[in-house]
């Protein structure tokens, strides 16, 4: 069973839900009416946090689960938590200023890189072993 990876998956989805709710609150706060996705710069940064998180989920989730299956549940969960921490750091930095998003982006990108390459390397290694 992959209890730890499942828990991290739920946490990642809860984080995405939080970013979605943040966009709704920012729409009201900055007067950006649907269907607009631009207007006040502070709204646009909140919106980009949500969209960038959505853009990374299709990379993160399969990589997380492949890593859990081929490397291990606990290791996948630890790296998955690092991804979530990176997304939080990204969110805090980006909502303050565009230039402050880089540390969080680097953390979450590194976590995805570890998950994807760790999975790929283990799969290739096992295939080569026969």
Secondary structure, 3 states (H helix, E strand, C coil): CCHHHHHHHHHHHHHHHHHHHHHHHHHHHHCCCCCCCCCCHHHHHHHHHHHHHHHHHHHHHHHHHHHHHHCCHHHHHHHHHHHHHHHHHHHHHHHHCHHHCHHHHHHHHHHHHHHHHHHHHHHHHHHHHC
